[in-house]
Amino acid sequence: GGHFTMDPRDAAYATRELVKPKFAIPMHYGANPLGKGTPKEYMGALGDAGVKVFPLKPGDKIEF
């Protein structure tokens, strides 16, 4: 998190309370040394929101 991205807690809040999607794909983790947080932390903060999380790595593909 920081000035330009959300930390896992803020991202989980936005997912649960604002966007309310069926699926979520965490992004920007590990891309910037100032950005802290991991998909695991995001999923923990998300709790039981009924959102399927796909923590992809660069180059991974997924079909819906």
N, CA, C, O and CB atoms as a CASP TS submission, in Angstrom:
PFRMAT TS
TARGET T0000
AUTHOR 0000-0000-0000
METHOD Language model
MODEL 1
PARENT N/A
ATOM      1  N   GLY     1       0.823  -1.183   0.000  1.00  0.00           N
ATOM      2  CA  GLY     1       0.000   0.000   0.000  1.00  0.00           C
ATOM      3  C   GLY     1       0.862   1.239   0.000  1.00  0.00           C
ATOM      4  O   GLY     1       2.091   1.159   0.013  1.00  0.00           O
ATOM      5  N   GLY     2       0.233   2.344  -0.014  1.00  0.00           N
ATOM      6  CA  GLY     2       0.951   3.602   0.000  1.00  0.00           C
ATOM      7  C   GLY     2       0.159   4.672  -0.702  1.00  0.00           C
ATOM      8  O   GLY     2      -1.069   4.701  -0.631  1.00  0.00           O
ATOM      9  N   HIS     3       0.867   5.555  -1.382  1.00  0.00           N
ATOM     10  CA  HIS     3       0.223   6.693  -2.026  1.00  0.00           C
ATOM     11  C   HIS     3      -0.499   6.327  -3.315  1.00  0.00           C
ATOM     12  O   HIS     3      -1.445   7.014  -3.700  1.00  0.00           O
ATOM     13  CB  HIS     3       1.239   7.750  -2.311  1.00  0.00           C
ATOM     14  N   PHE     4      -0.083   5.277  -3.981  1.00  0.00           N
ATOM     15  CA  PHE     4      -0.611   4.990  -5.316  1.00  0.00           C
ATOM     16  C   PHE     4      -1.378   3.677  -5.407  1.00  0.00           C
ATOM     17  O   PHE     4      -2.112   3.461  -6.371  1.00  0.00           O
ATOM     18  CB  PHE     4       0.510   4.969  -6.301  1.00  0.00           C
ATOM     19  N   THR     5      -1.222   2.808  -4.433  1.00  0.00           N
ATOM     20  CA  THR     5      -1.937   1.535  -4.424  1.00  0.00           C
ATOM     21  C   THR     5      -2.505   1.296  -3.028  1.00  0.00           C
ATOM     22  O   THR     5      -2.124   1.967  -2.069  1.00  0.00           O
ATOM     23  CB  THR     5      -1.001   0.362  -4.852  1.00  0.00           C
ATOM     24  N   MET     6      -3.408   0.346  -2.926  1.00  0.00           N
ATOM     25  CA  MET     6      -3.998   0.003  -1.637  1.00  0.00           C
ATOM     26  C   MET     6      -3.189  -1.101  -0.975  1.00  0.00           C
ATOM     27  O   MET     6      -2.585  -1.931  -1.655  1.00  0.00           O
ATOM     28  CB  MET     6      -5.467  -0.431  -1.804  1.00  0.00           C
ATOM     29  N   ASP     7      -3.178  -1.109   0.348  1.00  0.00           N
ATOM     30  CA  ASP     7      -2.590  -2.242   1.046  1.00  0.00           C
ATOM     31  C   ASP     7      -3.644  -3.351   1.096  1.00  0.00           C
ATOM     32  O   ASP     7      -4.797  -3.112   0.738  1.00  0.00           O
ATOM     33  CB  ASP     7      -2.104  -1.839   2.491  1.00  0.00           C
ATOM     34  N   PRO     8      -3.273  -4.553   1.530  1.00  0.00           N
ATOM     35  CA  PRO     8      -4.230  -5.659   1.519  1.00  0.00           C
ATOM     36  C   PRO     8      -5.522  -5.368   2.282  1.00  0.00           C
ATOM     37  O   PRO     8      -6.603  -5.755   1.837  1.00  0.00           O
ATOM     38  CB  PRO     8      -3.584  -6.879   2.094  1.00  0.00           C
ATOM     39  N   ARG     9      -5.422  -4.700   3.409  1.00  0.00           N
ATOM     40  CA  ARG     9      -6.618  -4.385   4.203  1.00  0.00           C
ATOM     41  C   ARG     9      -7.553  -3.440   3.458  1.00  0.00           C
ATOM     42  O   ARG     9      -8.763  -3.666   3.420  1.00  0.00           O
ATOM     43  CB  ARG     9      -6.217  -3.764   5.543  1.00  0.00           C
ATOM     44  N   ASP    10      -7.002  -2.385   2.867  1.00  0.00           N
ATOM     45  CA  ASP    10      -7.831  -1.441   2.115  1.00  0.00           C
ATOM     46  C   ASP    10      -8.418  -2.088   0.866  1.00  0.00           C
ATOM     47  O   ASP    10      -9.566  -1.826   0.509  1.00  0.00           O
ATOM     48  CB  ASP    10      -7.015  -0.208   1.727  1.00  0.00           C
ATOM     49  N   ALA    11      -7.633  -2.931   0.202  1.00  0.00           N
ATOM     50  CA  ALA    11      -8.127  -3.626  -0.987  1.00  0.00           C
ATOM     51  C   ALA    11      -9.263  -4.580  -0.620  1.00  0.00           C
ATOM     52  O   ALA    11     -10.243  -4.692  -1.357  1.00  0.00           O
ATOM     53  CB  ALA    11      -6.984  -4.398  -1.675  1.00  0.00           C
ATOM     54  N   ALA    12      -9.133  -5.262   0.510  1.00  0.00           N
ATOM     55  CA  ALA    12     -10.196  -6.165   0.961  1.00  0.00           C
ATOM     56  C   ALA    12     -11.465  -5.380   1.279  1.00  0.00           C
ATOM     57  O   ALA    12     -12.567  -5.817   0.949  1.00  0.00           O
ATOM     58  CB  ALA    12      -9.740  -6.965   2.198  1.00  0.00           C
ATOM     59  N   TYR    13     -11.312  -4.223   1.921  1.00  0.00           N
ATOM     60  CA  TYR    13     -12.479  -3.377   2.207  1.00  0.00           C
ATOM     61  C   TYR    13     -13.166  -2.956   0.906  1.00  0.00           C
ATOM     62  O   TYR    13     -14.387  -3.056   0.786  1.00  0.00           O
ATOM     63  CB  TYR    13     -12.058  -2.124   3.021  1.00  0.00           C
ATOM     64  N   ALA    14     -12.389  -2.489  -0.057  1.00  0.00           N
ATOM     65  CA  ALA    14     -12.961  -2.060  -1.339  1.00  0.00           C
ATOM     66  C   ALA    14     -13.662  -3.224  -2.037  1.00  0.00           C
ATOM     67  O   ALA    14     -14.724  -3.047  -2.633  1.00  0.00           O
ATOM     68  CB  ALA    14     -11.863  -1.478  -2.254  1.00  0.00           C
ATOM     69  N   THR    15     -13.071  -4.399  -1.961  1.00  0.00           N
ATOM     70  CA  THR    15     -13.672  -5.582  -2.583  1.00  0.00           C
ATOM     71  C   THR    15     -15.002  -5.917  -1.922  1.00  0.00           C
ATOM     72  O   THR    15     -16.008  -6.109  -2.605  1.00  0.00           O
ATOM     73  CB  THR    15     -12.717  -6.786  -2.494  1.00  0.00           C
ATOM     74  N   ARG    16     -15.008  -5.987  -0.591  1.00  0.00           N
ATOM     75  CA  ARG    16     -16.212  -6.374   0.162  1.00  0.00           C
ATOM     76  C   ARG    16     -17.313  -5.328   0.112  1.00  0.00           C
ATOM     77  O   ARG    16     -18.474  -5.653  -0.136  1.00  0.00           O
ATOM     78  CB  ARG    16     -15.854  -6.643   1.599  1.00  0.00           C
ATOM     79  N   GLU    17     -16.951  -4.079   0.346  1.00  0.00           N
ATOM     80  CA  GLU    17     -17.948  -3.037   0.585  1.00  0.00           C
ATOM     81  C   GLU    17     -18.287  -2.175  -0.625  1.00  0.00           C
ATOM     82  O   GLU    17     -19.386  -1.626  -0.697  1.00  0.00           O
ATOM     83  CB  GLU    17     -17.476  -2.161   1.670  1.00  0.00           C
ATOM     84  N   LEU    18     -17.373  -2.047  -1.568  1.00  0.00           N
ATOM     85  CA  LEU    18     -17.602  -1.141  -2.693  1.00  0.00           C
ATOM     86  C   LEU    18     -17.864  -1.870  -4.006  1.00  0.00           C
ATOM     87  O   LEU    18     -18.856  -1.594  -4.681  1.00  0.00           O
ATOM     88  CB  LEU    18     -16.418  -0.229  -2.858  1.00  0.00           C
ATOM     89  N   VAL    19     -16.994  -2.787  -4.368  1.00  0.00           N
ATOM     90  CA  VAL    19     -17.079  -3.437  -5.676  1.00  0.00           C
ATOM     91  C   VAL    19     -17.997  -4.661  -5.645  1.00  0.00           C
ATOM     92  O   VAL    19     -18.820  -4.843  -6.542  1.00  0.00           O
ATOM     93  CB  VAL    19     -15.685  -3.846  -6.149  1.00  0.00           C
ATOM     94  N   LYS    20     -17.858  -5.490  -4.625  1.00  0.00           N
ATOM     95  CA  LYS    20     -18.670  -6.699  -4.427  1.00  0.00           C
ATOM     96  C   LYS    20     -18.659  -7.646  -5.630  1.00  0.00           C
ATOM     97  O   LYS    20     -19.718  -8.021  -6.131  1.00  0.00           O
ATOM     98  CB  LYS    20     -20.094  -6.306  -4.121  1.00  0.00           C
ATOM     99  N   PRO    21     -17.467  -8.033  -6.095  1.00  0.00           N
ATOM    100  CA  PRO    21     -17.377  -8.930  -7.253  1.00  0.00           C
ATOM    101  C   PRO    21     -17.538 -10.395  -6.852  1.00  0.00           C
ATOM    102  O   PRO    21     -17.532 -10.732  -5.668  1.00  0.00           O
ATOM    103  CB  PRO    21     -16.042  -8.734  -7.967  1.00  0.00           C
ATOM    104  N   LYS    22     -17.679 -11.247  -7.844  1.00  0.00           N
ATOM    105  CA  LYS    22     -17.665 -12.696  -7.616  1.00  0.00           C
ATOM    106  C   LYS    22     -16.225 -13.207  -7.596  1.00  0.00           C
ATOM    107  O   LYS    22     -15.907 -14.171  -6.900  1.00  0.00           O
ATOM    108  CB  LYS    22     -18.488 -13.433  -8.709  1.00  0.00           C
ATOM    109  N   PHE    23     -15.358 -12.546  -8.371  1.00  0.00           N
ATOM    110  CA  PHE    23     -13.958 -12.942  -8.506  1.00  0.00           C
ATOM    111  C   PHE    23     -13.061 -11.730  -8.269  1.00  0.00           C
ATOM    112  O   PHE    23     -13.467 -10.593  -8.507  1.00  0.00           O
ATOM    113  CB  PHE    23     -13.688 -13.559  -9.907  1.00  0.00           C
ATOM    114  N   ALA    24     -11.835 -11.980  -7.798  1.00  0.00           N
ATOM    115  CA  ALA    24     -10.845 -10.916  -7.628  1.00  0.00           C
ATOM    116  C   ALA    24      -9.466 -11.461  -7.993  1.00  0.00           C
ATOM    117  O   ALA    24      -9.136 -12.606  -7.683  1.00  0.00           O
ATOM    118  CB  ALA    24     -10.855 -10.364  -6.164  1.00  0.00           C
ATOM    119  N   ILE    25      -8.676 -10.634  -8.648  1.00  0.00           N
ATOM    120  CA  ILE    25      -7.302 -10.983  -9.000  1.00  0.00           C
ATOM    121  C   ILE    25      -6.392  -9.902  -8.410  1.00  0.00           C
ATOM    122  O   ILE    25      -6.351  -8.785  -8.925  1.00  0.00           O
ATOM    123  CB  ILE    25      -7.115 -11.107 -10.569  1.00  0.00           C
ATOM    124  N   PRO    26      -5.660 -10.223  -7.332  1.00  0.00           N
ATOM    125  CA  PRO    26      -4.750  -9.242  -6.742  1.00  0.00           C
ATOM    126  C   PRO    26      -3.689  -8.806  -7.754  1.00  0.00           C
ATOM    127  O   PRO    26      -3.176  -9.620  -8.522  1.00  0.00           O
ATOM    128  CB  PRO    26      -4.079  -9.822  -5.483  1.00  0.00           C
ATOM    129  N   MET    27      -3.369  -7.514  -7.743  1.00  0.00           N
ATOM    130  CA  MET    27      -2.382  -6.979  -8.680  1.00  0.00           C
ATOM    131  C   MET    27      -1.393  -6.079  -7.960  1.00  0.00           C
ATOM    132  O   MET    27      -1.643  -5.621  -6.845  1.00  0.00           O
ATOM    133  CB  MET    27      -3.072  -6.207  -9.811  1.00  0.00           C
ATOM    134  N   HIS    28      -0.295  -5.839  -8.600  1.00  0.00           N
ATOM    135  CA  HIS    28       0.751  -4.902  -8.180  1.00  0.00           C
ATOM    136  C   HIS    28       1.582  -5.386  -7.002  1.00  0.00           C
ATOM    137  O   HIS    28       2.520  -4.694  -6.607  1.00  0.00           O
ATOM    138  CB  HIS    28       0.134  -3.595  -7.830  1.00  0.00           C
ATOM    139  N   TYR    29       1.279  -6.544  -6.425  1.00  0.00           N
ATOM    140  CA  TYR    29       2.111  -7.021  -5.321  1.00  0.00           C
ATOM    141  C   TYR    29       3.459  -7.474  -5.881  1.00  0.00           C
ATOM    142  O   TYR    29       3.530  -8.119  -6.927  1.00  0.00           O
ATOM    143  CB  TYR    29       1.406  -8.187  -4.547  1.00  0.00           C
ATOM    144  N   GLY    30       4.511  -7.128  -5.170  1.00  0.00           N
ATOM    145  CA  GLY    30       5.853  -7.511  -5.594  1.00  0.00           C
ATOM    146  C   GLY    30       6.403  -6.701  -6.756  1.00  0.00           C
ATOM    147  O   GLY    30       7.526  -6.948  -7.197  1.00  0.00           O
ATOM    148  N   ALA    31       5.639  -5.741  -7.263  1.00  0.00           N
ATOM    149  CA  ALA    31       6.067  -4.969  -8.427  1.00  0.00           C
ATOM    150  C   ALA    31       6.834  -3.709  -8.042  1.00  0.00           C
ATOM    151  O   ALA    31       7.531  -3.132  -8.876  1.00  0.00           O
ATOM    152  CB  ALA    31       4.868  -4.596  -9.266  1.00  0.00           C
ATOM    153  N   ASN    32       6.715  -3.286  -6.810  1.00  0.00           N
ATOM    154  CA  ASN    32       7.314  -2.039  -6.371  1.00  0.00           C
ATOM    155  C   ASN    32       7.848  -2.255  -4.955  1.00  0.00           C
ATOM    156  O   ASN    32       7.113  -2.739  -4.094  1.00  0.00           O
ATOM    157  CB  ASN    32       6.283  -0.857  -6.424  1.00  0.00           C
ATOM    158  N   PRO    33       9.094  -1.911  -4.700  1.00  0.00           N
ATOM    159  CA  PRO    33       9.637  -2.132  -3.359  1.00  0.00           C
ATOM    160  C   PRO    33       8.917  -1.339  -2.268  1.00  0.00           C
ATOM    161  O   PRO    33       8.991  -1.705  -1.095  1.00  0.00           O
ATOM    162  CB  PRO    33      11.095  -1.776  -3.346  1.00  0.00           C
ATOM    163  N   LEU    34       8.227  -0.270  -2.631  1.00  0.00           N
ATOM    164  CA  LEU    34       7.478   0.498  -1.640  1.00  0.00           C
ATOM    165  C   LEU    34       6.126  -0.139  -1.327  1.00  0.00           C
ATOM    166  O   LEU    34       5.544   0.108  -0.271  1.00  0.00           O
ATOM    167  CB  LEU    34       7.276   1.923  -2.129  1.00  0.00           C
ATOM    168  N   GLY    35       5.639  -0.950  -2.242  1.00  0.00           N
ATOM    169  CA  GLY    35       4.347  -1.598  -2.043  1.00  0.00           C
ATOM    170  C   GLY    35       4.487  -2.817  -1.152  1.00  0.00           C
ATOM    171  O   GLY    35       5.264  -3.726  -1.440  1.00  0.00           O
ATOM    172  N   LYS    36       3.742  -2.827  -0.088  1.00  0.00           N
ATOM    173  CA  LYS    36       3.790  -3.946   0.855  1.00  0.00           C
ATOM    174  C   LYS    36       2.519  -4.772   0.704  1.00  0.00           C
ATOM    175  O   LYS    36       1.487  -4.269   0.260  1.00  0.00           O
ATOM    176  CB  LYS    36       3.951  -3.441   2.324  1.00  0.00           C
ATOM    177  N   GLY    37       2.604  -6.014   1.069  1.00  0.00           N
ATOM    178  CA  GLY    37       1.432  -6.866   1.081  1.00  0.00           C
ATOM    179  C   GLY    37       1.534  -8.002   0.084  1.00  0.00           C
ATOM    180  O   GLY    37       2.254  -7.925  -0.911  1.00  0.00           O
ATOM    181  N   THR    38       0.797  -9.048   0.378  1.00  0.00           N
ATOM    182  CA  THR    38       0.790 -10.245  -0.456  1.00  0.00           C
ATOM    183  C   THR    38      -0.651 -10.670  -0.707  1.00  0.00           C
ATOM    184  O   THR    38      -1.555 -10.235   0.006  1.00  0.00           O
ATOM    185  CB  THR    38       1.596 -11.393   0.208  1.00  0.00           C
ATOM    186  N   PRO    39      -0.876 -11.513  -1.707  1.00  0.00           N
ATOM    187  CA  PRO    39      -2.220 -12.042  -1.911  1.00  0.00           C
ATOM    188  C   PRO    39      -2.741 -12.783  -0.673  1.00  0.00           C
ATOM    189  O   PRO    39      -3.934 -12.733  -0.375  1.00  0.00           O
ATOM    190  CB  PRO    39      -2.233 -12.973  -3.117  1.00  0.00           C
ATOM    191  N   LYS    40      -1.853 -13.464   0.038  1.00  0.00           N
ATOM    192  CA  LYS    40      -2.273 -14.180   1.249  1.00  0.00           C
ATOM    193  C   LYS    40      -2.812 -13.205   2.296  1.00  0.00           C
ATOM    194  O   LYS    40      -3.816 -13.486   2.949  1.00  0.00           O
ATOM    195  CB  LYS    40      -1.094 -14.990   1.835  1.00  0.00           C
ATOM    196  N   GLU    41      -2.147 -12.060   2.456  1.00  0.00           N
ATOM    197  CA  GLU    41      -2.627 -11.041   3.400  1.00  0.00           C
ATOM    198  C   GLU    41      -3.968 -10.475   2.939  1.00  0.00           C
ATOM    199  O   GLU    41      -4.861 -10.236   3.752  1.00  0.00           O
ATOM    200  CB  GLU    41      -1.589  -9.901   3.547  1.00  0.00           C
ATOM    201  N   TYR    42      -4.103 -10.265   1.635  1.00  0.00           N
ATOM    202  CA  TYR    42      -5.368  -9.777   1.072  1.00  0.00           C
ATOM    203  C   TYR    42      -6.496 -10.763   1.352  1.00  0.00           C
ATOM    204  O   TYR    42      -7.572 -10.372   1.804  1.00  0.00           O
ATOM    205  CB  TYR    42      -5.232  -9.543  -0.447  1.00  0.00           C
ATOM    206  N   MET    43      -6.245 -12.044   1.081  1.00  0.00           N
ATOM    207  CA  MET    43      -7.276 -13.063   1.299  1.00  0.00           C
ATOM    208  C   MET    43      -7.639 -13.165   2.779  1.00  0.00           C
ATOM    209  O   MET    43      -8.802 -13.380   3.119  1.00  0.00           O
ATOM    210  CB  MET    43      -6.800 -14.430   0.775  1.00  0.00           C
ATOM    211  N   GLY    44      -6.656 -13.014   3.654  1.00  0.00           N
ATOM    212  CA  GLY    44      -6.933 -13.020   5.088  1.00  0.00           C
ATOM    213  C   GLY    44      -7.791 -11.844   5.502  1.00  0.00           C
ATOM    214  O   GLY    44      -8.714 -11.995   6.303  1.00  0.00           O
ATOM    215  N   ALA    45      -7.494 -10.668   4.962  1.00  0.00           N
ATOM    216  CA  ALA    45      -8.276  -9.473   5.278  1.00  0.00           C
ATOM    217  C   ALA    45      -9.664  -9.536   4.657  1.00  0.00           C
ATOM    218  O   ALA    45     -10.613  -8.964   5.193  1.00  0.00           O
ATOM    219  CB  ALA    45      -7.549  -8.222   4.799  1.00  0.00           C
ATOM    220  N   LEU    46      -9.783 -10.224   3.537  1.00  0.00           N
ATOM    221  CA  LEU    46     -11.073 -10.350   2.858  1.00  0.00           C
ATOM    222  C   LEU    46     -12.038 -11.199   3.672  1.00  0.00           C
ATOM    223  O   LEU    46     -13.244 -10.953   3.680  1.00  0.00           O
ATOM    224  CB  LEU    46     -10.888 -10.956   1.464  1.00  0.00           C
ATOM    225  N   GLY    47     -11.499 -12.198   4.354  1.00  0.00           N
ATOM    226  CA  GLY    47     -12.350 -13.047   5.182  1.00  0.00           C
ATOM    227  C   GLY    47     -13.320 -13.859   4.347  1.00  0.00           C
ATOM    228  O   GLY    47     -13.004 -14.268   3.230  1.00  0.00           O
ATOM    229  N   ASP    48     -14.500 -14.089   4.895  1.00  0.00           N
ATOM    230  CA  ASP    48     -15.521 -14.908   4.243  1.00  0.00           C
ATOM    231  C   ASP    48     -16.505 -14.006   3.502  1.00  0.00           C
ATOM    232  O   ASP    48     -17.680 -13.925   3.860  1.00  0.00           O
ATOM    233  CB  ASP    48     -16.264 -15.794   5.280  1.00  0.00           C
ATOM    234  N   ALA    49     -16.012 -13.330   2.467  1.00  0.00           N
ATOM    235  CA  ALA    49     -16.851 -12.400   1.701  1.00  0.00           C
ATOM    236  C   ALA    49     -17.513 -13.073   0.506  1.00  0.00           C
ATOM    237  O   ALA    49     -18.274 -12.433  -0.219  1.00  0.00           O
ATOM    238  CB  ALA    49     -16.023 -11.219   1.226  1.00  0.00           C
ATOM    239  N   GLY    50     -17.233 -14.351   0.293  1.00  0.00           N
ATOM    240  CA  GLY    50     -17.824 -15.055  -0.838  1.00  0.00           C
ATOM    241  C   GLY    50     -17.209 -14.685  -2.175  1.00  0.00           C
ATOM    242  O   GLY    50     -17.851 -14.829  -3.216  1.00  0.00           O
ATOM    243  N   VAL    51     -15.970 -14.210  -2.155  1.00  0.00           N
ATOM    244  CA  VAL    51     -15.261 -13.811  -3.375  1.00  0.00           C
ATOM    245  C   VAL    51     -14.195 -14.861  -3.674  1.00  0.00           C
ATOM    246  O   VAL    51     -13.396 -15.199  -2.800  1.00  0.00           O
ATOM    247  CB  VAL    51     -14.620 -12.382  -3.225  1.00  0.00           C
ATOM    248  N   LYS    52     -14.177 -15.371  -4.884  1.00  0.00           N
ATOM    249  CA  LYS    52     -13.142 -16.318  -5.306  1.00  0.00           C
ATOM    250  C   LYS    52     -11.925 -15.506  -5.739  1.00  0.00           C
ATOM    251  O   LYS    52     -12.010 -14.699  -6.665  1.00  0.00           O
ATOM    252  CB  LYS    52     -13.650 -17.257  -6.472  1.00  0.00           C
ATOM    253  N   VAL    53     -10.800 -15.717  -5.073  1.00  0.00           N
ATOM    254  CA  VAL    53      -9.578 -14.956  -5.347  1.00  0.00           C
ATOM    255  C   VAL    53      -8.608 -15.821  -6.149  1.00  0.00           C
ATOM    256  O   VAL    53      -8.352 -16.974  -5.803  1.00  0.00           O
ATOM    257  CB  VAL    53      -8.915 -14.473  -4.022  1.00  0.00           C
ATOM    258  N   PHE    54      -8.079 -15.246  -7.220  1.00  0.00           N
ATOM    259  CA  PHE    54      -7.101 -15.911  -8.074  1.00  0.00           C
ATOM    260  C   PHE    54      -5.775 -15.165  -7.965  1.00  0.00           C
ATOM    261  O   PHE    54      -5.576 -14.181  -8.678  1.00  0.00           O
ATOM    262  CB  PHE    54      -7.592 -15.970  -9.557  1.00  0.00           C
ATOM    263  N   PRO    55      -4.857 -15.602  -7.091  1.00  0.00           N
ATOM    264  CA  PRO    55      -3.564 -14.924  -6.948  1.00  0.00           C
ATOM    265  C   PRO    55      -2.589 -15.371  -8.043  1.00  0.00           C
ATOM    266  O   PRO    55      -1.758 -16.252  -7.822  1.00  0.00           O
ATOM    267  CB  PRO    55      -2.961 -15.206  -5.551  1.00  0.00           C
ATOM    268  N   LEU    56      -2.699 -14.765  -9.207  1.00  0.00           N
ATOM    269  CA  LEU    56      -1.872 -15.137 -10.354  1.00  0.00           C
ATOM    270  C   LEU    56      -0.470 -14.550 -10.240  1.00  0.00           C
ATOM    271  O   LEU    56      -0.250 -13.531  -9.585  1.00  0.00           O
ATOM    272  CB  LEU    56      -2.528 -14.674 -11.653  1.00  0.00           C
ATOM    273  N   LYS    57       0.463 -15.219 -10.894  1.00  0.00           N
ATOM    274  CA  LYS    57       1.834 -14.720 -11.010  1.00  0.00           C
ATOM    275  C   LYS    57       2.010 -14.164 -12.420  1.00  0.00           C
ATOM    276  O   LYS    57       1.255 -14.534 -13.320  1.00  0.00           O
ATOM    277  CB  LYS    57       2.890 -15.852 -10.707  1.00  0.00           C
ATOM    278  N   PRO    58       2.995 -13.278 -12.635  1.00  0.00           N
ATOM    279  CA  PRO    58       3.215 -12.761 -13.988  1.00  0.00           C
ATOM    280  C   PRO    58       3.342 -13.900 -14.997  1.00  0.00           C
ATOM    281  O   PRO    58       4.107 -14.843 -14.793  1.00  0.00           O
ATOM    282  CB  PRO    58       4.474 -11.880 -14.027  1.00  0.00           C
ATOM    283  N   GLY    59       2.592 -13.800 -16.074  1.00  0.00           N
ATOM    284  CA  GLY    59       2.598 -14.816 -17.117  1.00  0.00           C
ATOM    285  C   GLY    59       1.517 -15.870 -16.967  1.00  0.00           C
ATOM    286  O   GLY    59       1.226 -16.594 -17.920  1.00  0.00           O
ATOM    287  N   ASP    60       0.912 -15.970 -15.779  1.00  0.00           N
ATOM    288  CA  ASP    60      -0.180 -16.923 -15.579  1.00  0.00           C
ATOM    289  C   ASP    60      -1.397 -16.498 -16.389  1.00  0.00           C
ATOM    290  O   ASP    60      -1.610 -15.313 -16.647  1.00  0.00           O
ATOM    291  CB  ASP    60      -0.544 -17.037 -14.082  1.00  0.00           C
ATOM    292  N   LYS    61      -2.188 -17.487 -16.784  1.00  0.00           N
ATOM    293  CA  LYS    61      -3.417 -17.227 -17.532  1.00  0.00           C
ATOM    294  C   LYS    61      -4.573 -17.921 -16.832  1.00  0.00           C
ATOM    295  O   LYS    61      -4.398 -18.924 -16.141  1.00  0.00           O
ATOM    296  CB  LYS    61      -3.293 -17.710 -19.008  1.00  0.00           C
ATOM    297  N   ILE    62      -5.751 -17.361 -17.030  1.00  0.00           N
ATOM    298  CA  ILE    62      -6.961 -17.959 -16.475  1.00  0.00           C
ATOM    299  C   ILE    62      -8.112 -17.676 -17.427  1.00  0.00           C
ATOM    300  O   ILE    62      -8.167 -16.615 -18.049  1.00  0.00           O
ATOM    301  CB  ILE    62      -7.266 -17.408 -15.043  1.00  0.00           C
ATOM    302  N   GLU    63      -9.014 -18.611 -17.537  1.00  0.00           N
ATOM    303  CA  GLU    63     -10.206 -18.415 -18.360  1.00  0.00           C
ATOM    304  C   GLU    63     -11.424 -18.462 -17.464  1.00  0.00           C
ATOM    305  O   GLU    63     -11.504 -19.277 -16.545  1.00  0.00           O
ATOM    306  CB  GLU    63     -10.304 -19.485 -19.483  1.00  0.00           C
ATOM    307  N   PHE    64     -12.365 -17.587 -17.735  1.00  0.00           N
ATOM    308  CA  PHE    64     -13.624 -17.568 -16.990  1.00  0.00           C
ATOM    309  C   PHE    64     -14.731 -18.070 -17.878  1.00  0.00           C
ATOM    310  O   PHE    64     -15.883 -18.138 -17.450  1.00  0.00           O
ATOM    311  CB  PHE    64     -13.948 -16.154 -16.466  1.00  0.00           C
TER
END
